[in-house]
Amino acid sequence: MQEEYIENLIEQFRTLPGVGYKTAQRYAYSVIEGSRERAEKFSYAIKEAKDKIGFCKVCGNFTDKEICNICEKRNRKIVCVVKDPKDIISMERVKNYDGVYHVLFGTISPLEHRGPDQIKIKELLQRVSADKIEEVIVATNPDVEGEATAMYIAKILAPLGVKVTRLAQGISMGSDLEYADEVTLSKALEDRKPI
Amino acid sequence: MQEEYIENLIEQFRTLPGVGYKTAQRYAYSVIEGSRERAEKFSYAIKEAKDKIGFCKVCGNFTDKEICNICEKRNRKIVCVVKDPKDIISMERVKNYDGVYHVLFGTISPLEHRGPDQIKIKELLQRVSADKIEEVIVATNPDVEGEATAMYIAKILAPLGVKVTRLAQGISMGSDLEYADEVTLSKALEDRKPI
């Protein structure tokens, strides 16, 4: 009994990550109940973001220019390697990181037939040689694929003499030992530091 | 350091109910990472829903026609009175309701200076007289304003001799007595039924 246009809008909201039917319905009704101006702005923002945003030529971050804001203004001697453009957002929450980024657009995954050539490792190698990069911080996820990718990058960069580091692994700040999993705890124990 | 177009899209997603910055960011990135076709469909669906959807002349439900699907196909002798068009969705989940609806577009609220004339009560009165309606089911929320509105509707419809009912109040199915509030429990006790 639902009208076609509403159903269609609900379907569109359902394509967003983690949105089920009921949430999509709430969103759709909020748009329909809202002002025409808001709906137009919303509609335009979606189209415009997709039209204008591309990838930074240097690092692979999202940008509406040829080279992104981060690459333009920051210290290019330190490069943080991430899996996806959206990981840059997470890293940027650390306010005191002043280096630039390199997006791999994936990780090495033999199970999914994705080798080093399918992700932007060659480009990283070129950047390190050309830009006289001093440190490469590998910030891939602490899972099997992320670890394998980090190991591969460390190996392939070794001949260039650049310092390659990896984000520390251990228990989360503010968490509780009781809820930490064994793998994390064992890693935290292994990497313990003098105080 | 975020690009303007992304920030703008995030702002738009934040206008949705219950969406904070981080969720809006996830949504925005999902749109930017998705295909151009999907972004266009999404953008179009928002504009189109707002452009095409208006209110049903009879009941006030959302529709793209003059009279909504429900008014057209169902038993017009039973009318369920709701506060907002979206409440129709909730009622429609009850599969065996075959009557039609009447949207009040608000409730009586002295605190917010909203009297019976500010909501569609006159229109309800006209429908009841004109369409020979047999039963009016008041399905406003079980809160102070909803109760006041229900009482007012019952009073004003009394001279017309139409049967006016109210949704039953009591403990929710599948819930636990331990967690029921006193007001609900007291109401459930008061309206107890022989088994």
Interface residues (C-beta under 8 A of the other chain):
Chain A: M1 Q2 E3 E4 Y5 I6 N8 L9 E11 Q12 T15 L16 P17 G18 Q25 R26 Y27 A28 Y29 S30 V31 I32 E33 G34 R36 R38 A39 E40 K41 F42 S43 Y44 A45 I46 K47 E48 A49 K50 K52 I53 F62 T63 D64 C68 N69 I70 D84 P85 K86 I89 E92
Chain B: M1 Q2 E3 E4 Y5 I6 N8 L9 E11 Q12 T15 L16 P17 G18 Q25 R26 Y27 A28 Y29 S30 V31 I32 E33 G34 R36 R38 A39 E40 K41 F42 S43 Y44 A45 I46 K47 E48 A49 K50 K52 I53 F62 T63 D64 C68 N69 I70 D84 P85 K86 I89 E92
